[in-house]
Amino acid sequence: MSWRRSTFLLPLLIALLSGAGLIVALFGDGAWDMLSWLGLGIPAVLGCWPLLLGGKRSRQPTAAARRTE
């Protein structure tokens, strides 16, 4: 099973990255600040990505949807 087909793998990775970013932000200083920005910024960008794409990407109908048409 690929990571794209897994229901929980990608959200789990995003949650782990966010948690690591929060812990680094709480306990780190100096260069750790940059890691905390990355750890908290990447999940924020991934969450906003569909909003930034808007309606530019059209979805192809699935095989089941094509059979009902």
PDB file of N, CA, C and O in Angstrom:
ATOM      1  N   MET A   1       0.848  -1.168   0.000  1.00  0.00           N
ATOM      2  CA  MET A   1       0.000   0.000   0.000  1.00  0.00           C
ATOM      3  C   MET A   1       0.901   1.241   0.000  1.00  0.00           C
ATOM      4  O   MET A   1       1.830   1.349   0.801  1.00  0.00           O
ATOM      5  N   SER A   2       0.612   2.159  -0.900  1.00  0.00           N
ATOM      6  CA  SER A   2       1.422   3.375  -0.974  1.00  0.00           C
ATOM      7  C   SER A   2       0.949   4.383   0.071  1.00  0.00           C
ATOM      8  O   SER A   2      -0.154   4.272   0.606  1.00  0.00           O
ATOM      9  N   TRP A   3       1.796   5.358   0.347  1.00  0.00           N
ATOM     10  CA  TRP A   3       1.442   6.346   1.364  1.00  0.00           C
ATOM     11  C   TRP A   3       0.279   7.207   0.905  1.00  0.00           C
ATOM     12  O   TRP A   3      -0.437   7.758   1.742  1.00  0.00           O
ATOM     13  N   ARG A   4       0.068   7.340  -0.403  1.00  0.00           N
ATOM     14  CA  ARG A   4      -1.053   8.139  -0.897  1.00  0.00           C
ATOM     15  C   ARG A   4      -2.388   7.442  -0.677  1.00  0.00           C
ATOM     16  O   ARG A   4      -3.417   8.107  -0.562  1.00  0.00           O
ATOM     17  N   ARG A   5      -2.390   6.116  -0.617  1.00  0.00           N
ATOM     18  CA  ARG A   5      -3.628   5.369  -0.426  1.00  0.00           C
ATOM     19  C   ARG A   5      -3.944   5.132   1.041  1.00  0.00           C
ATOM     20  O   ARG A   5      -5.059   4.733   1.375  1.00  0.00           O
ATOM     21  N   SER A   6      -3.004   5.367   1.901  1.00  0.00           N
ATOM     22  CA  SER A   6      -3.236   5.158   3.319  1.00  0.00           C
ATOM     23  C   SER A   6      -4.068   6.305   3.878  1.00  0.00           C
ATOM     24  O   SER A   6      -3.831   7.469   3.558  1.00  0.00           O
ATOM     25  N   THR A   7      -5.032   5.972   4.706  1.00  0.00           N
ATOM     26  CA  THR A   7      -5.929   6.984   5.260  1.00  0.00           C
ATOM     27  C   THR A   7      -5.259   7.798   6.358  1.00  0.00           C
ATOM     28  O   THR A   7      -5.467   9.007   6.460  1.00  0.00           O
ATOM     29  N   PHE A   8      -4.463   7.137   7.168  1.00  0.00           N
ATOM     30  CA  PHE A   8      -3.951   7.795   8.362  1.00  0.00           C
ATOM     31  C   PHE A   8      -2.473   8.146   8.306  1.00  0.00           C
ATOM     32  O   PHE A   8      -1.991   8.844   9.198  1.00  0.00           O
ATOM     33  N   LEU A   9      -1.734   7.694   7.303  1.00  0.00           N
ATOM     34  CA  LEU A   9      -0.290   7.896   7.297  1.00  0.00           C
ATOM     35  C   LEU A   9       0.091   9.370   7.141  1.00  0.00           C
ATOM     36  O   LEU A   9       0.887   9.884   7.927  1.00  0.00           O
ATOM     37  N   LEU A  10      -0.456  10.046   6.155  1.00  0.00           N
ATOM     38  CA  LEU A  10      -0.103  11.450   5.947  1.00  0.00           C
ATOM     39  C   LEU A  10      -0.551  12.348   7.107  1.00  0.00           C
ATOM     40  O   LEU A  10       0.237  13.184   7.550  1.00  0.00           O
ATOM     41  N   PRO A  11      -1.783  12.213   7.618  1.00  0.00           N
ATOM     42  CA  PRO A  11      -2.146  13.019   8.796  1.00  0.00           C
ATOM     43  C   PRO A  11      -1.270  12.710  10.015  1.00  0.00           C
ATOM     44  O   PRO A  11      -0.968  13.605  10.806  1.00  0.00           O
ATOM     45  N   LEU A  12      -0.864  11.447  10.166  1.00  0.00           N
ATOM     46  CA  LEU A  12       0.019  11.090  11.272  1.00  0.00           C
ATOM     47  C   LEU A  12       1.381  11.765  11.122  1.00  0.00           C
ATOM     48  O   LEU A  12       1.936  12.265  12.100  1.00  0.00           O
ATOM     49  N   LEU A  13       1.916  11.782   9.916  1.00  0.00           N
ATOM     50  CA  LEU A  13       3.203  12.453   9.687  1.00  0.00           C
ATOM     51  C   LEU A  13       3.105  13.956   9.950  1.00  0.00           C
ATOM     52  O   LEU A  13       4.019  14.552  10.518  1.00  0.00           O
ATOM     53  N   ILE A  14       1.999  14.561   9.537  1.00  0.00           N
ATOM     54  CA  ILE A  14       1.804  15.990   9.782  1.00  0.00           C
ATOM     55  C   ILE A  14       1.690  16.259  11.283  1.00  0.00           C
ATOM     56  O   ILE A  14       2.239  17.241  11.783  1.00  0.00           O
ATOM     57  N   ALA A  15       0.978  15.388  12.001  1.00  0.00           N
ATOM     58  CA  ALA A  15       0.839  15.555  13.450  1.00  0.00           C
ATOM     59  C   ALA A  15       2.175  15.393  14.159  1.00  0.00           C
ATOM     60  O   ALA A  15       2.483  16.149  15.081  1.00  0.00           O
ATOM     61  N   LEU A  16       2.969  14.420  13.740  1.00  0.00           N
ATOM     62  CA  LEU A  16       4.286  14.224  14.353  1.00  0.00           C
ATOM     63  C   LEU A  16       5.209  15.413  14.082  1.00  0.00           C
ATOM     64  O   LEU A  16       5.956  15.835  14.965  1.00  0.00           O
ATOM     65  N   LEU A  17       5.156  15.946  12.872  1.00  0.00           N
ATOM     66  CA  LEU A  17       5.964  17.120  12.540  1.00  0.00           C
ATOM     67  C   LEU A  17       5.535  18.329  13.365  1.00  0.00           C
ATOM     68  O   LEU A  17       6.378  19.096  13.832  1.00  0.00           O
ATOM     69  N   SER A  18       4.222  18.501  13.547  1.00  0.00           N
ATOM     70  CA  SER A  18       3.717  19.608  14.363  1.00  0.00           C
ATOM     71  C   SER A  18       4.124  19.447  15.823  1.00  0.00           C
ATOM     72  O   SER A  18       4.544  20.409  16.466  1.00  0.00           O
ATOM     73  N   GLY A  19       4.000  18.236  16.339  1.00  0.00           N
ATOM     74  CA  GLY A  19       4.399  17.982  17.727  1.00  0.00           C
ATOM     75  C   GLY A  19       5.879  18.216  17.953  1.00  0.00           C
ATOM     76  O   GLY A  19       6.275  18.799  18.962  1.00  0.00           O
ATOM     77  N   ALA A  20       6.699  17.760  17.012  1.00  0.00           N
ATOM     78  CA  ALA A  20       8.143  17.990  17.130  1.00  0.00           C
ATOM     79  C   ALA A  20       8.448  19.487  17.064  1.00  0.00           C
ATOM     80  O   ALA A  20       9.308  19.978  17.795  1.00  0.00           O
ATOM     81  N   GLY A  21       7.746  20.212  16.190  1.00  0.00           N
ATOM     82  CA  GLY A  21       7.953  21.658  16.102  1.00  0.00           C
ATOM     83  C   GLY A  21       7.571  22.369  17.383  1.00  0.00           C
ATOM     84  O   GLY A  21       8.247  23.310  17.797  1.00  0.00           O
ATOM     85  N   LEU A  22       6.490  21.928  18.019  1.00  0.00           N
ATOM     86  CA  LEU A  22       6.079  22.539  19.289  1.00  0.00           C
ATOM     87  C   LEU A  22       7.090  22.265  20.400  1.00  0.00           C
ATOM     88  O   LEU A  22       7.422  23.162  21.175  1.00  0.00           O
ATOM     89  N   ILE A  23       7.572  21.043  20.476  1.00  0.00           N
ATOM     90  CA  ILE A  23       8.534  20.704  21.531  1.00  0.00           C
ATOM     91  C   ILE A  23       9.844  21.452  21.328  1.00  0.00           C
ATOM     92  O   ILE A  23      10.436  21.953  22.285  1.00  0.00           O
ATOM     93  N   VAL A  24      10.296  21.526  20.072  1.00  0.00           N
ATOM     94  CA  VAL A  24      11.536  22.255  19.791  1.00  0.00           C
ATOM     95  C   VAL A  24      11.352  23.738  20.107  1.00  0.00           C
ATOM     96  O   VAL A  24      12.270  24.385  20.611  1.00  0.00           O
ATOM     97  N   ALA A  25      10.166  24.277  19.810  1.00  0.00           N
ATOM     98  CA  ALA A  25       9.913  25.699  20.100  1.00  0.00           C
ATOM     99  C   ALA A  25       9.897  25.961  21.603  1.00  0.00           C
ATOM    100  O   ALA A  25      10.333  27.023  22.047  1.00  0.00           O
ATOM    101  N   LEU A  26       9.408  25.022  22.381  1.00  0.00           N
ATOM    102  CA  LEU A  26       9.352  25.216  23.832  1.00  0.00           C
ATOM    103  C   LEU A  26      10.711  25.091  24.505  1.00  0.00           C
ATOM    104  O   LEU A  26      11.041  25.869  25.400  1.00  0.00           O
ATOM    105  N   PHE A  27      11.489  24.123  24.080  1.00  0.00           N
ATOM    106  CA  PHE A  27      12.724  23.814  24.806  1.00  0.00           C
ATOM    107  C   PHE A  27      13.988  24.277  24.100  1.00  0.00           C
ATOM    108  O   PHE A  27      15.045  24.313  24.729  1.00  0.00           O
ATOM    109  N   GLY A  28      13.929  24.628  22.834  1.00  0.00           N
ATOM    110  CA  GLY A  28      15.133  25.009  22.101  1.00  0.00           C
ATOM    111  C   GLY A  28      15.317  26.509  22.031  1.00  0.00           C
ATOM    112  O   GLY A  28      14.401  27.283  22.308  1.00  0.00           O
ATOM    113  N   ASP A  29      16.527  26.903  21.653  1.00  0.00           N
ATOM    114  CA  ASP A  29      16.835  28.310  21.480  1.00  0.00           C
ATOM    115  C   ASP A  29      17.941  28.423  20.449  1.00  0.00           C
ATOM    116  O   ASP A  29      18.702  27.477  20.244  1.00  0.00           O
ATOM    117  N   GLY A  30      18.035  29.565  19.807  1.00  0.00           N
ATOM    118  CA  GLY A  30      19.074  29.759  18.809  1.00  0.00           C
ATOM    119  C   GLY A  30      18.712  29.068  17.499  1.00  0.00           C
ATOM    120  O   GLY A  30      17.689  29.379  16.889  1.00  0.00           O
ATOM    121  N   ALA A  31      19.558  28.127  17.070  1.00  0.00           N
ATOM    122  CA  ALA A  31      19.325  27.418  15.813  1.00  0.00           C
ATOM    123  C   ALA A  31      18.075  26.541  15.884  1.00  0.00           C
ATOM    124  O   ALA A  31      17.484  26.215  14.854  1.00  0.00           O
ATOM    125  N   TRP A  32      17.677  26.164  17.081  1.00  0.00           N
ATOM    126  CA  TRP A  32      16.475  25.352  17.241  1.00  0.00           C
ATOM    127  C   TRP A  32      15.224  26.127  16.844  1.00  0.00           C
ATOM    128  O   TRP A  32      14.209  25.536  16.475  1.00  0.00           O
ATOM    129  N   ASP A  33      15.303  27.453  16.921  1.00  0.00           N
ATOM    130  CA  ASP A  33      14.155  28.272  16.516  1.00  0.00           C
ATOM    131  C   ASP A  33      13.812  28.063  15.044  1.00  0.00           C
ATOM    132  O   ASP A  33      12.640  28.017  14.670  1.00  0.00           O
ATOM    133  N   MET A  34      14.854  27.938  14.206  1.00  0.00           N
ATOM    134  CA  MET A  34      14.610  27.712  12.787  1.00  0.00           C
ATOM    135  C   MET A  34      13.936  26.356  12.567  1.00  0.00           C
ATOM    136  O   MET A  34      13.048  26.236  11.722  1.00  0.00           O
ATOM    137  N   LEU A  35      14.346  25.350  13.311  1.00  0.00           N
ATOM    138  CA  LEU A  35      13.717  24.041  13.196  1.00  0.00           C
ATOM    139  C   LEU A  35      12.261  24.084  13.657  1.00  0.00           C
ATOM    140  O   LEU A  35      11.403  23.411  13.086  1.00  0.00           O
ATOM    141  N   SER A  36      11.990  24.872  14.684  1.00  0.00           N
ATOM    142  CA  SER A  36      10.607  24.979  15.145  1.00  0.00           C
ATOM    143  C   SER A  36       9.747  25.701  14.112  1.00  0.00           C
ATOM    144  O   SER A  36       8.582  25.349  13.929  1.00  0.00           O
ATOM    145  N   TRP A  37      10.302  26.702  13.436  1.00  0.00           N
ATOM    146  CA  TRP A  37       9.561  27.381  12.374  1.00  0.00           C
ATOM    147  C   TRP A  37       9.232  26.406  11.247  1.00  0.00           C
ATOM    148  O   TRP A  37       8.124  26.419  10.711  1.00  0.00           O
ATOM    149  N   LEU A  38      10.197  25.565  10.893  1.00  0.00           N
ATOM    150  CA  LEU A  38       9.942  24.571   9.851  1.00  0.00           C
ATOM    151  C   LEU A  38       8.920  23.535  10.318  1.00  0.00           C
ATOM    152  O   LEU A  38       8.010  23.163   9.577  1.00  0.00           O
ATOM    153  N   GLY A  39       9.086  23.080  11.553  1.00  0.00           N
ATOM    154  CA  GLY A  39       8.181  22.068  12.081  1.00  0.00           C
ATOM    155  C   GLY A  39       6.754  22.543  12.222  1.00  0.00           C
ATOM    156  O   GLY A  39       5.825  21.739  12.149  1.00  0.00           O
ATOM    157  N   LEU A  40       6.563  23.825  12.421  1.00  0.00           N
ATOM    158  CA  LEU A  40       5.209  24.374  12.529  1.00  0.00           C
ATOM    159  C   LEU A  40       4.720  25.000  11.221  1.00  0.00           C
ATOM    160  O   LEU A  40       3.516  25.091  10.982  1.00  0.00           O
ATOM    161  N   GLY A  41       5.653  25.426  10.386  1.00  0.00           N
ATOM    162  CA  GLY A  41       5.277  26.073   9.130  1.00  0.00           C
ATOM    163  C   GLY A  41       4.867  25.107   8.036  1.00  0.00           C
ATOM    164  O   GLY A  41       3.929  25.371   7.284  1.00  0.00           O
ATOM    165  N   ILE A  42       5.573  23.985   7.949  1.00  0.00           N
ATOM    166  CA  ILE A  42       5.253  23.011   6.897  1.00  0.00           C
ATOM    167  C   ILE A  42       3.835  22.471   7.050  1.00  0.00           C
ATOM    168  O   ILE A  42       3.106  22.431   6.059  1.00  0.00           O
ATOM    169  N   PRO A  43       3.403  22.051   8.249  1.00  0.00           N
ATOM    170  CA  PRO A  43       2.005  21.609   8.373  1.00  0.00           C
ATOM    171  C   PRO A  43       0.990  22.720   8.069  1.00  0.00           C
ATOM    172  O   PRO A  43      -0.086  22.447   7.539  1.00  0.00           O
ATOM    173  N   ALA A  44       1.328  23.956   8.400  1.00  0.00           N
ATOM    174  CA  ALA A  44       0.414  25.062   8.099  1.00  0.00           C
ATOM    175  C   ALA A  44       0.284  25.257   6.589  1.00  0.00           C
ATOM    176  O   ALA A  44      -0.815  25.481   6.083  1.00  0.00           O
ATOM    177  N   VAL A  45       1.397  25.173   5.877  1.00  0.00           N
ATOM    178  CA  VAL A  45       1.360  25.309   4.418  1.00  0.00           C
ATOM    179  C   VAL A  45       0.597  24.144   3.793  1.00  0.00           C
ATOM    180  O   VAL A  45      -0.194  24.336   2.869  1.00  0.00           O
ATOM    181  N   LEU A  46       0.839  22.927   4.304  1.00  0.00           N
ATOM    182  CA  LEU A  46       0.123  21.761   3.777  1.00  0.00           C
ATOM    183  C   LEU A  46      -1.379  21.874   4.023  1.00  0.00           C
ATOM    184  O   LEU A  46      -2.174  21.429   3.195  1.00  0.00           O
ATOM    185  N   GLY A  47      -1.771  22.455   5.132  1.00  0.00           N
ATOM    186  CA  GLY A  47      -3.189  22.637   5.420  1.00  0.00           C
ATOM    187  C   GLY A  47      -3.839  23.690   4.543  1.00  0.00           C
ATOM    188  O   GLY A  47      -5.020  23.580   4.211  1.00  0.00           O
ATOM    189  N   CYS A  48      -3.081  24.709   4.164  1.00  0.00           N
ATOM    190  CA  CYS A  48      -3.624  25.787   3.337  1.00  0.00           C
ATOM    191  C   CYS A  48      -3.467  25.520   1.843  1.00  0.00           C
ATOM    192  O   CYS A  48      -4.021  26.254   1.025  1.00  0.00           O
ATOM    193  N   TRP A  49      -2.725  24.488   1.481  1.00  0.00           N
ATOM    194  CA  TRP A  49      -2.438  24.227   0.072  1.00  0.00           C
ATOM    195  C   TRP A  49      -3.704  24.105  -0.786  1.00  0.00           C
ATOM    196  O   TRP A  49      -3.752  24.706  -1.859  1.00  0.00           O
ATOM    197  N   PRO A  50      -4.732  23.355  -0.363  1.00  0.00           N
ATOM    198  CA  PRO A  50      -5.949  23.298  -1.198  1.00  0.00           C
ATOM    199  C   PRO A  50      -6.618  24.659  -1.368  1.00  0.00           C
ATOM    200  O   PRO A  50      -7.208  24.926  -2.415  1.00  0.00           O
ATOM    201  N   LEU A  51      -6.536  25.523  -0.353  1.00  0.00           N
ATOM    202  CA  LEU A  51      -7.113  26.858  -0.484  1.00  0.00           C
ATOM    203  C   LEU A  51      -6.332  27.702  -1.477  1.00  0.00           C
ATOM    204  O   LEU A  51      -6.909  28.507  -2.207  1.00  0.00           O
ATOM    205  N   LEU A  52      -5.011  27.513  -1.501  1.00  0.00           N
ATOM    206  CA  LEU A  52      -4.183  28.275  -2.430  1.00  0.00           C
ATOM    207  C   LEU A  52      -4.396  27.815  -3.866  1.00  0.00           C
ATOM    208  O   LEU A  52      -4.306  28.621  -4.792  1.00  0.00           O
ATOM    209  N   LEU A  53      -4.678  26.526  -4.064  1.00  0.00           N
ATOM    210  CA  LEU A  53      -4.930  26.017  -5.414  1.00  0.00           C
ATOM    211  C   LEU A  53      -6.274  26.492  -5.945  1.00  0.00           C
ATOM    212  O   LEU A  53      -6.441  26.693  -7.148  1.00  0.00           O
ATOM    213  N   GLY A  54      -7.221  26.668  -5.048  1.00  0.00           N
ATOM    214  CA  GLY A  54      -8.543  27.123  -5.457  1.00  0.00           C
ATOM    215  C   GLY A  54      -9.224  26.106  -6.342  1.00  0.00           C
ATOM    216  O   GLY A  54      -9.201  24.912  -6.043  1.00  0.00           O
ATOM    217  N   GLY A  55      -9.822  26.550  -7.414  1.00  0.00           N
ATOM    218  CA  GLY A  55     -10.510  25.659  -8.338  1.00  0.00           C
ATOM    219  C   GLY A  55      -9.672  25.320  -9.547  1.00  0.00           C
ATOM    220  O   GLY A  55     -10.211  24.875 -10.560  1.00  0.00           O
ATOM    221  N   LYS A  56      -8.373  25.515  -9.471  1.00  0.00           N
ATOM    222  CA  LYS A  56      -7.515  25.297 -10.629  1.00  0.00           C
ATOM    223  C   LYS A  56      -7.432  23.835 -11.022  1.00  0.00           C
ATOM    224  O   LYS A  56      -7.254  23.517 -12.198  1.00  0.00           O
ATOM    225  N   ARG A  57      -7.559  22.950 -10.059  1.00  0.00           N
ATOM    226  CA  ARG A  57      -7.385  21.529 -10.330  1.00  0.00           C
ATOM    227  C   ARG A  57      -8.748  20.860 -10.409  1.00  0.00           C
ATOM    228  O   ARG A  57      -9.498  20.842  -9.433  1.00  0.00           O
ATOM    229  N   SER A  58      -9.059  20.315 -11.567  1.00  0.00           N
ATOM    230  CA  SER A  58     -10.332  19.616 -11.700  1.00  0.00           C
ATOM    231  C   SER A  58     -10.118  18.141 -11.407  1.00  0.00           C
ATOM    232  O   SER A  58      -9.094  17.561 -11.770  1.00  0.00           O
ATOM    233  N   ARG A  59     -11.085  17.554 -10.755  1.00  0.00           N
ATOM    234  CA  ARG A  59     -10.994  16.142 -10.407  1.00  0.00           C
ATOM    235  C   ARG A  59     -11.559  15.305 -11.539  1.00  0.00           C
ATOM    236  O   ARG A  59     -12.597  15.631 -12.114  1.00  0.00           O
ATOM    237  N   GLN A  60     -10.873  14.236 -11.847  1.00  0.00           N
ATOM    238  CA  GLN A  60     -11.355  13.288 -12.846  1.00  0.00           C
ATOM    239  C   GLN A  60     -12.402  12.400 -12.201  1.00  0.00           C
ATOM    240  O   GLN A  60     -12.229  12.008 -11.047  1.00  0.00           O
ATOM    241  N   PRO A  61     -13.474  12.069 -12.892  1.00  0.00           N
ATOM    242  CA  PRO A  61     -14.470  11.176 -12.301  1.00  0.00           C
ATOM    243  C   PRO A  61     -13.887   9.786 -12.095  1.00  0.00           C
ATOM    244  O   PRO A  61     -13.089   9.305 -12.901  1.00  0.00           O
ATOM    245  N   THR A  62     -14.289   9.160 -11.023  1.00  0.00           N
ATOM    246  CA  THR A  62     -13.808   7.815 -10.725  1.00  0.00           C
ATOM    247  C   THR A  62     -14.524   6.809 -11.633  1.00  0.00           C
ATOM    248  O   THR A  62     -15.497   7.141 -12.309  1.00  0.00           O
ATOM    249  N   ALA A  63     -14.026   5.597 -11.627  1.00  0.00           N
ATOM    250  CA  ALA A  63     -14.625   4.562 -12.469  1.00  0.00           C
ATOM    251  C   ALA A  63     -16.076   4.293 -12.053  1.00  0.00           C
ATOM    252  O   ALA A  63     -16.936   4.071 -12.905  1.00  0.00           O
ATOM    253  N   ALA A  64     -16.344   4.314 -10.743  1.00  0.00           N
ATOM    254  CA  ALA A  64     -17.711   4.088 -10.273  1.00  0.00           C
ATOM    255  C   ALA A  64     -18.640   5.209 -10.716  1.00  0.00           C
ATOM    256  O   ALA A  64     -19.796   4.947 -11.050  1.00  0.00           O
ATOM    257  N   ALA A  65     -18.173   6.430 -10.726  1.00  0.00           N
ATOM    258  CA  ALA A  65     -18.996   7.550 -11.146  1.00  0.00           C
ATOM    259  C   ALA A  65     -19.257   7.489 -12.637  1.00  0.00           C
ATOM    260  O   ALA A  65     -20.333   7.880 -13.089  1.00  0.00           O
ATOM    261  N   ARG A  66     -18.282   7.002 -13.420  1.00  0.00           N
ATOM    262  CA  ARG A  66     -18.475   6.902 -14.861  1.00  0.00           C
ATOM    263  C   ARG A  66     -19.500   5.822 -15.195  1.00  0.00           C
ATOM    264  O   ARG A  66     -20.229   5.947 -16.179  1.00  0.00           O
ATOM    265  N   ARG A  67     -19.564   4.765 -14.390  1.00  0.00           N
ATOM    266  CA  ARG A  67     -20.513   3.686 -14.668  1.00  0.00           C
ATOM    267  C   ARG A  67     -21.946   4.144 -14.437  1.00  0.00           C
ATOM    268  O   ARG A  67     -22.858   3.642 -15.094  1.00  0.00           O
ATOM    269  N   THR A  68     -22.168   5.082 -13.523  1.00  0.00           N
ATOM    270  CA  THR A  68     -23.537   5.518 -13.224  1.00  0.00           C
ATOM    271  C   THR A  68     -24.053   6.559 -14.193  1.00  0.00           C
ATOM    272  O   THR A  68     -25.253   6.829 -14.234  1.00  0.00           O
ATOM    273  N   GLU A  69     -23.167   7.143 -14.970  1.00  0.00           N
ATOM    274  CA  GLU A  69     -23.596   8.204 -15.899  1.00  0.00           C
ATOM    275  C   GLU A  69     -24.223   7.622 -17.131  1.00  0.00           C
ATOM    276  O   GLU A  69     -24.642   8.363 -18.020  1.00  0.00           O
TER     277      GLU A  69
END
